[in-house]
């Protein structure tokens, strides 16, 4: 069974905002009015690399059992009895209240592991205020801002530590989760022939006529590692100006949907034609959607000057796809089968990097070294002060950096940080998201 994580705390400390942030979608209603949440809400969420059942509860209040607040508290107590971990949320801005102390004492008696989440801890002042939660006697508090997403890398790490390693049967379930792979490219590049070569059977109709595949076709398959793969062959994507017929418009829409649902995208190129603007447009779309990318250089058996052909593709990737720096290129012939056996190992390697999460401590050691090598530049005569970094999520890897005036960091320095991060942690060919967060300064003078 999945671990159950229950979110508890007095009204209006931000439990539902935390619930939505951890679930990565808006499920619970959020409003400044205390007591909006009355019934428990449950959702399966991906936290710390495993599936968990996340439970949002009503605010804890001292009240008679026959009142609405009393029944809400009874519901929260029932949720706690089946929990693997309780997240006790307090408001760092408001500080510790008598109600917080009373409920902390109740949680200590429950024998359920508890993690104190000091919410609304924006900026350095909020982090300092969060330390007051030590006196609750429930261990180290984790300062976060559920509204802005600050501190969630540390929160994921602490949740992972509290839950402990996944049991073997859960690891087996994770191993059986099919890898979602989409094969995309221009018409007649050999996508369907490649799918047939991977499957070892003529599953898709192929031929010299472009556009034989009209819809995205999904096939469940086991590769050489015996791992499950959901393989999707898609219709060829022509330049937008040439997409005129209603049927072809629907085919392109189906291809885009398959690309967005994929985890890894294999872009099939015709090695005789090289990489043109339409291929780059498709690759940029995969990059924009945050998908891992592998290039299949098809019809390799028909290429005479292979060094020149490969160099042209790599040059196009280097100059036009900054986020796909180091993407793996696999030369193959789908028609003869030569080189096809090298494609899935490249896909699996890209998928592993795309899933990789790096602990906050390692991220900050890299960050300090990157700043020491190359300080942020002056902007409008003022120095930008970058303070710390975290990686709150993978799929794709997302790097969040906090600092004063971080939001005005020049684009070239942003590229420097992403490339440094990619090189240091050896993550070629995987799109890396960079988010910059600047705490709001309440003492800043109004401009005007």
C-alpha positions in Angstrom: 0.0 0.0 0.0 1.1 3.6 -0.6 2.3 5.6 2.4 -0.4 8.0 3.7 0.7 11.6 4.5 -1.8 13.6 6.5 -1.6 17.4 6.6 -2.8 18.8 9.9 -2.8 22.2 11.7 -5.1 24.9 13.0 -7.3 26.9 10.6 -5.8 29.3 8.0 -2.1 28.2 8.3 -2.0 27.2 4.6 -2.7 23.5 4.7 -4.7 23.4 1.5 -2.2 25.6 -0.3 0.5 23.1 0.8 -1.7 20.2 -0.3 -2.2 21.7 -3.8 1.6 22.4 -4.1 2.6 18.9 -3.1 -0.1 17.4 -5.4 1.1 19.7 -8.2 -2.4 20.7 -9.2 -5.2 22.8 -7.7 -7.5 20.3 -6.0 -8.5 21.9 -2.6 -10.2 25.3 -2.5 -8.0 28.0 -1.1 -9.3 31.2 0.5 -8.3 33.6 3.3 -11.5 32.7 5.2 -10.7 30.2 8.0 -12.5 26.8 7.8 -13.0 26.5 4.0 -11.9 22.9 4.2 -14.4 20.8 6.1 -14.1 17.3 4.6 -10.9 15.3 4.1 -9.6 15.3 0.5 -7.3 12.6 -0.8 -5.1 12.4 -3.9 -2.3 10.2 -5.1 0.8 12.4 -5.5 4.4 11.8 -6.4 6.6 12.9 -3.5 10.3 12.1 -2.9 10.3 9.7 -5.8 7.4 7.5 -4.8 3.6 7.5 -5.0 1.8 8.5 -1.7 -1.7 9.2 -0.7 -1.9 12.8 0.4 -4.7 13.8 2.7 -5.9 17.4 3.4 -7.8 17.8 6.6 -10.0 20.5 8.3 -8.4 22.9 10.7 -7.8 21.6 14.2 -10.0 23.4 16.7 -10.9 22.9 20.4 -14.7 22.4 20.2 -17.5 20.2 21.6 -18.0 16.9 19.6 -21.5 17.8 18.5 -20.5 21.0 16.7 -19.3 21.4 13.1 -15.7 22.2 14.3 -15.9 19.3 16.7 -16.9 16.9 13.9 -14.2 18.4 11.6 -11.6 17.6 14.3 -12.9 14.1 14.8 -12.5 13.6 11.0 -8.9 14.8 11.2 -8.2 12.5 14.2 -9.5 9.6 12.2 -7.3 10.5 9.2 -4.3 10.5 11.6 -4.9 7.0 12.8 -4.2 5.6 9.4 -1.2 7.8 8.6 2.3 6.9 7.8 3.5 10.5 8.4 1.8 13.7 9.7 2.8 17.1 8.3 2.0 19.6 11.2 1.6 23.0 9.6 2.2 26.2 11.5 2.2 29.9 10.4 5.8 31.2 10.7 4.6 34.8 10.4 2.1 34.4 13.3 4.5 32.4 15.5 3.6 29.6 17.9 0.2 30.0 19.4 -1.3 28.1 22.4 -3.4 26.1 20.0 -0.2 25.0 18.2 1.3 23.9 21.5 -1.8 21.9 22.4 -2.0 20.1 19.1 1.7 19.4 19.1 1.3 17.7 22.5 -1.5 15.6 21.1 0.6 14.6 18.1 3.5 13.6 20.4 1.1 11.1 22.0 -0.1 9.7 18.7 3.1 7.7 17.9 2.7 8.8 14.2 6.0 10.3 12.8 5.6 14.0 12.6 7.3 16.7 10.4 6.8 20.3 11.4 6.2 22.5 8.3 6.7 26.2 9.1 4.6 27.8 6.3 4.6 31.4 5.1 8.4 31.6 5.7 9.2 33.8 2.8 12.7 35.4 2.7 15.3 35.4 5.4 13.0 36.9 8.1 10.5 34.1 7.5 13.2 31.4 7.8 14.4 33.0 11.1 10.8 33.1 12.4 10.3 29.4 11.5 13.1 28.4 13.9 10.6 29.3 16.8 8.9 26.0 16.0 11.8 24.1 17.6 10.1 24.6 20.9 7.2 22.4 19.9 9.4 19.4 20.6 8.7 17.7 17.3 12.1 17.9 15.7 13.6 20.3 13.2 11.0 22.5 11.4 11.1 22.8 7.6 10.6 26.4 6.5 8.5 26.7 3.3 6.3 29.1 1.4 3.5 27.1 -0.1 2.2 30.1 -2.0 5.6 30.8 -3.7 7.0 27.2 -3.8 10.0 28.1 -1.6 11.7 25.3 0.4 10.0 22.4 -1.3 13.3 20.7 -2.2 14.2 20.4 1.4 10.6 19.3 2.3 10.8 16.5 -0.3 14.1 15.4 1.2 12.8 15.4 4.8 9.6 13.5 3.8 11.8 10.9 2.1 13.9 10.5 5.3 10.8 10.2 7.5 9.2 7.6 5.2 12.4 5.5 4.8 13.2 3.4 1.8 10.4 2.0 -0.4 9.6 -1.7 0.3 10.7 -4.2 -2.3 7.2 -4.7 -3.7 6.7 -1.0 -4.2 10.1 -0.8 -6.0 8.8 -3.6 -8.2 5.6 -1.7 -9.0 7.8 1.3 -9.9 9.9 -0.8 -12.1 6.8 -2.0 -13.9 5.5 1.5 -14.6 5.7 1.7 -18.4 8.1 4.3 -19.9 6.1 6.6 -22.2 8.0 6.9 -25.5 6.9 8.9 -28.5 8.5 8.6 -32.0 8.2 11.9 -33.9 9.6 13.5 -37.0 8.8 14.7 -40.5 6.8 12.6 -43.0 8.7 9.7 -44.5 11.6 9.9 -42.1 11.0 6.2 -41.2 9.1 6.4 -37.9 6.8 3.5 -38.5 9.6 1.4 -40.0 11.6 2.1 -36.8 8.7 1.1 -34.6 8.4 -2.2 -36.6 12.1 -2.8 -36.2 11.9 -2.3 -32.4 8.9 -4.6 -32.1 10.3 -7.2 -34.5 7.0 -7.4 -36.4 5.2 -5.4 -39.1 2.8 -3.7 -36.8 2.6 -0.4 -38.8 1.9 0.0 -42.5 5.0 1.4 -44.2 5.9 2.5 -47.7 7.5 5.2 -49.8 4.3 7.3 -49.7 4.5 10.1 -47.0 1.6 10.3 -44.5 0.6 6.7 -44.3 0.3 7.0 -40.5 -2.6 9.4 -39.7 -3.1 8.9 -36.0 -0.9 8.4 -32.9 -0.8 4.7 -32.4 0.2 3.3 -29.0 1.8 -0.1 -28.5 2.6 -1.8 -25.2 6.0 -3.5 -25.4 8.9 -5.0 -23.4 12.4 -3.9 -24.4 15.6 -6.0 -24.0 15.8 -5.0 -20.3 12.3 -6.6 -19.9 11.0 -3.2 -18.9 7.5 -2.1 -20.0 7.4 0.6 -22.7 4.3 2.4 -24.0 5.5 3.2 -27.5 3.6 5.7 -29.6 4.1 6.1 -33.3 2.9 9.5 -34.6 1.9 11.1 -37.9 4.6 13.1 -39.6 4.7 16.8 -38.9 4.9 19.1 -41.9 5.5 22.8 -41.8 2.4 24.6 -40.5 1.8 26.4 -43.8 1.4 23.1 -45.6 -1.0 21.6 -43.1 -4.3 22.3 -44.8 -6.7 19.3 -44.8 -8.9 18.9 -41.8 -7.7 15.2 -41.4 -4.0 16.3 -41.4 -4.8 19.0 -38.9 -6.3 16.4 -36.6 -3.2 14.1 -37.2 -0.9 16.9 -36.1 -3.0 17.6 -33.0 -2.8 13.9 -32.1 1.0 14.0 -32.5 1.3 17.1 -30.3 -0.9 15.4 -27.6 1.3 12.2 -27.8 4.5 14.4 -27.4 3.1 16.1 -24.4 2.1 12.8 -22.7 5.5 11.2 -23.4 8.5 11.1 -21.0 11.1 10.5 -23.7 10.8 11.7 -27.3 12.8 10.0 -30.2 13.1 12.5 -33.1 13.7 10.5 -36.3 15.8 12.3 -38.9 16.4 11.2 -42.5 20.2 11.0 -42.5 20.3 11.7 -46.3 18.4 15.0 -45.7 20.0 16.1 -42.5 18.3 18.3 -39.9 16.2 21.1 -41.3 14.1 23.9 -39.7 11.1 21.6 -39.3 13.1 19.0 -37.4 14.5 21.8 -35.1 11.0 23.1 -34.6 9.9 19.6 -33.4 12.9 19.3 -31.2 12.2 22.7 -29.6 8.6 21.6 -29.0 9.9 18.6 -27.1 12.3 20.8 -25.2 9.6 23.4 -24.4 7.4 20.6 -23.0 10.3 19.4 -20.8 10.7 16.0 -22.4 14.0 14.0 -22.6 15.2 13.8 -26.2 17.1 11.2 -28.3 17.9 11.7 -32.0 17.6 8.6 -34.3 19.6 9.3 -37.4 17.8 6.9 -39.8 18.8 5.5 -43.2 22.4 5.6 -42.1 23.3 2.7 -44.4 22.7 4.9 -47.4 25.0 7.8 -46.3 28.3 8.0 -48.1 30.2 10.6 -46.0 29.1 9.7 -42.5 31.5 12.0 -40.7 30.2 15.0 -42.6 26.5 13.9 -42.1 27.0 13.5 -38.3 28.9 16.8 -38.0 26.1 18.7 -39.7 23.5 17.3 -37.3 25.6 18.0 -34.2 26.4 21.5 -35.4 22.6 22.2 -35.9 21.9 20.9 -32.4 24.7 22.9 -30.8 23.7 26.2 -32.4 19.9 25.9 -32.3 19.0 23.8 -29.2 20.7 25.2 -26.2 18.6 23.2 -23.7 19.5 19.9 -25.6 23.2 20.4 -25.4 24.8 16.9 -25.5 21.7 15.1 -26.7 22.4 11.5 -27.8 22.5 10.9 -31.5 22.0 7.2 -32.6 22.8 6.4 -36.2 20.8 3.4 -37.4 18.9 1.8 -40.3 15.3 1.0 -39.4 15.0 -0.9 -42.7 18.0 -3.3 -42.2 17.9 -3.2 -38.4 21.6 -2.1 -38.0 22.1 0.1 -35.0 18.5 -0.3 -33.8 19.7 -2.2 -30.7 21.5 0.9 -29.5 18.4 3.1 -29.5 16.6 1.8 -26.3 19.8 1.9 -24.1 20.1 5.6 -25.1 16.4 6.1 -24.3 16.8 4.5 -20.9 19.9 6.6 -20.1 18.1 9.8 -21.1 15.0 8.7 -19.0 17.2 8.1 -15.9 18.8 11.6 -16.2 15.3 13.1 -16.7 14.2 11.4 -13.5 17.3 12.3 -11.4 16.9 14.4 -8.3 19.9 15.8 -6.6 19.9 16.5 -2.8 19.9 20.1 -1.7 23.3 19.8 -0.1 25.0 18.7 -3.3 23.2 21.4 -5.3 24.4 24.1 -2.9 28.0 22.9 -3.0 27.9 23.2 -6.8 26.2 26.6 -6.5 28.8 28.0 -4.2 31.6 26.8 -6.5 29.8 28.3 -9.6 29.4 31.7 -7.9 33.1 31.6 -6.8 34.2 31.0 -10.4 32.0 33.7 -11.9 30.1 36.3 -9.8 26.7 37.6 -10.9 27.2 40.9 -12.9 26.1 44.4 -11.9 22.7 45.4 -13.2 22.0 49.2 -13.1 25.1 49.6 -11.0 23.9 47.2 -8.3 25.2 43.7 -7.4 22.8 40.8 -7.6 23.1 38.6 -4.5 22.3 35.0 -5.1 22.0 33.1 -1.8 21.1 29.4 -2.2 19.7 26.9 -4.6 17.6 23.8 -4.5 16.2 21.2 -6.9 12.6 20.7 -5.9 11.6 18.4 -8.7 12.8 16.3 -11.6 10.9 15.2 -14.8 12.4 17.5 -16.1 15.2 18.6 -13.6 14.1 22.0 -12.1 16.7 24.3 -10.5 15.4 27.1 -8.2 17.7 29.8 -7.1 16.9 32.4 -4.4 18.5 35.8 -4.0 18.1 39.5 -3.9 17.1 40.9 -7.3 17.4 37.4 -8.8 14.6 38.1 -11.2 16.7 40.7 -13.1 19.6 38.2 -13.7 20.8 38.6 -17.3 20.1 35.8 -19.7 23.8 35.0 -20.4 24.4 34.4 -16.6 21.3 32.2 -16.5 22.8 30.1 -19.4 26.1 30.0 -17.5 24.3 28.5 -14.4 22.3 26.0 -16.4 25.4 24.8 -18.4 27.5 24.7 -15.2 24.8 22.6 -13.5 24.5 20.3 -16.5 28.3 19.8 -16.8 28.9 19.3 -13.0 26.2 16.7 -12.6 26.7 15.1 -16.1 23.2 15.6 -17.5 23.6 15.9 -21.3 20.6 16.2 -23.5 18.1 16.8 -20.8 16.1 20.1 -20.6 16.8 21.9 -17.3 14.3 24.4 -15.9 15.7 27.4 -14.1 13.5 29.4 -11.8 14.6 32.5 -9.9 13.0 33.7 -6.7 13.5 37.1 -5.1 12.0 37.7 -1.6 9.7 40.7 -1.4 11.5 43.5 0.6 8.9 45.2 2.9 11.4 48.0 3.6 12.0 48.9 -0.1 11.1 52.4 -0.9 8.3 53.0 -3.4 9.5 54.2 -6.7 7.9 57.2 -8.1 
